[in-house]
């Protein structure tokens, strides 16, 4: 779902709030009805800018709080020090090292970004509204892919 939004918006990072995902896809053929049961809302896809510092803060919040959202386009390795403090060892967006002054484009639903403070811990950024819904972006990607993998590469991994 995150990847479909990211692709449709031409963004670096895709975000999806867990509460917006209403059902898991079953293994096998995916029908339009199945997709509607997963994404019953008509949320509009939006894009927005994020600094590298904001991306780092969002990832840290996700690690510490197990926040209620998913991401794509982010690769992170992290560990805890002896006192239990989280330390990011590696943070890449679209394969690029994240520097505080870097600028990235995010994609999410208009609903999620209306609640940016709650989900991502940031003030609502300036939004660019796309001409499609999250549902339509996801449907397009599923049709294009033909086979949907059970998981995507990258992600947030704890080092032991």
SULCORKA-V620694 format. One record per residue. N is the residue number from 1. RES is the residue in one letter. PSI is psi as a letter, one per 30 degrees, with the letter a starting at -180 (none if undefined). D_LAST is the distance of its C-alpha to the last C-alpha in Angstrom with 2 decimals. Layout:
N|RES|PSI|D_LAST  N|RES|PSI|D_LAST
This chain:
1|X|e|28.98  2|X|e|27.13  3|X|e|27.67  4|X|e|31.35  5|X|e|31.86  6|X|e|30.16  7|X|e|32.36  8|X|e|35.53  9|X|f|35.24  10|X|h|34.22  11|X|l|31.26  12|X|e|27.91  13|X|k|26.01  14|X|k|27.05  15|X|k|26.53  16|X|k|27.54  17|X|k|27.80  18|X|e|26.77  19|X|f|30.19  20|X|f|31.96  21|X|j|30.59  22|X|f|33.00  23|X|l|32.28  24|X|k|29.95  25|X|k|31.45  26|X|l|32.49  27|X|k|32.06  28|X|a|35.27  29|X|k|37.89  30|X|k|37.28  31|X|l|40.54  32|X|e|41.45  33|X|e|41.83  34|X|e|38.24  35|X|e|37.10  36|X|e|39.36  37|X|e|37.86  38|X|e|34.35  39|X|i|35.71  40|X|f|38.96  41|X|l|39.27  42|X|h|41.11  43|X|k|38.74  44|X|k|39.51  45|X|k|36.92  46|X|l|36.52  47|X|l|34.91  48|X|l|34.11  49|X|k|32.73  50|X|k|29.49  51|X|l|28.59  52|X|e|25.28  53|X|e|24.86  54|X|e|25.58  55|X|e|23.06  56|X|e|20.31  57|X|e|21.57  58|X|e|21.74  59|X|e|18.15  60|X|e|17.05  61|X|e|19.44  62|X|e|18.13  63|X|e|14.53  64|X|e|15.97  65|X|f|18.93  66|X|h|18.07  67|X|l|21.37  68|X|h|23.98  69|X|l|23.77  70|X|l|22.40  71|X|l|22.20  72|X|l|22.76  73|X|f|22.93  74|X|k|19.70  75|X|k|16.60  76|X|k|13.73  77|X|k|10.17  78|X|l|8.85  79|X|l|6.69  80|X|k|8.37  81|X|a|10.30  82|X|f|11.88  83|X|f|14.43  84|X|g|12.33  85|X|k|13.57  86|X|k|12.07  87|X|k|12.02  88|X|k|12.65  89|X|e|11.73  90|X|k|13.95  91|X|j|16.63  92|X|k|19.33  93|X|k|22.29  94|X|h|24.25  95|X|g|22.58  96|X|k|23.76  97|X|k|21.81  98|X|j|22.26  99|X|l|24.41  100|X|e|25.82  101|X|f|29.31  102|X|l|28.52  103|X|k|30.30  104|X|l|29.11  105|X|k|30.94  106|X|l|29.66  107|X|k|31.28  108|X|a|31.51  109|X|l|34.27  110|X|e|36.91  111|X|e|36.09  112|X|e|32.42  113|X|f|33.42  114|X|f|36.17  115|X|h|33.41  116|X|e|31.18  117|X|e|30.78  118|X|e|29.61  119|X|e|27.21  120|X|f|25.98  121|X|g|26.97  122|X|l|29.46  123|X|l|33.25  124|X|k|34.87  125|X|l|35.18  126|X|k|38.27  127|X|k|38.20  128|X|j|39.80  129|X|k|40.96  130|X|l|40.86  131|X|h|43.64  132|X|l|41.58  133|X|l|39.72  134|X|e|36.10  135|X|e|37.68  136|X|e|39.70  137|X|e|36.84  138|X|e|34.77  139|X|e|37.83  140|X|e|38.47  141|X|e|35.00  142|X|e|35.15  143|X|e|38.61  144|X|e|37.54  145|X|e|34.45  146|X|e|36.35  147|X|k|33.14  148|X|k|30.28  149|X|l|26.79  150|X|f|24.66  151|X|l|21.86  152|X|l|21.66  153|X|l|19.43  154|X|b|17.24  155|X|a|15.95  156|X|j|13.13  157|X|k|9.59  158|X|k|6.43  159|X|k|3.79  160|X|none|0.00
